[in-house]
């Protein structure tokens, strides 16, 4: 274990705390959940920065990072869908996409390749592992989760800003869903290419 991995693992108890705040924290807890969600997403970037600067990039770290990402996004999408803030289609899409891409990546892990190292084509690599795309995707998800948490808090106090915030949250949630599908496509395409290479 190294510092980067500890930061990654810290996201799991923080996620549980945020879920408890959303369901049982009342008005104060729900308002605090919005910046809490942003912290949860920021830690995803922090562990990578720490790993690179301290020379702690490992295959285990890569796997743990993706596991934390999956747990955060799936749990939060399910939570907000259960509270009727978003369509059930969104968590279902993320769960199916995650199951497909993560299962396919097991092939690369078995060969000692990290998730991002498994994408070969320039376009595919940019979509899946390119820093602008990863950062943009992370920011859209962070904004969507924060706005959904804020929507819930505003519902609790019957705020006049509710409809505007909820609309923004819905737009961001669907944009995150589209990006999720787009970023998963190259992984699946590469999988079929591996299959063809093995047959020839």
Secondary structure, DSSP 8 states (H G I E B T S, - for coil): --HHHHHHHHHHHHHHHHHHHHHHSHHHHHHHHHHHHHHHHHHHHHHHHHHHHTT---HHHHHHHHHHHHHHHHHHHHHHHHTTSS-HHHHHHHHHHHHHHHHHHHHHHHTT--TGGG--SHHHHHHHH-HHHHHHHHHHHHHHHHHHHHHHHHHHTT-TTHHHHHHHHHHHHHHHHHHHHHHHHHHHHHHHHHHHHHH-
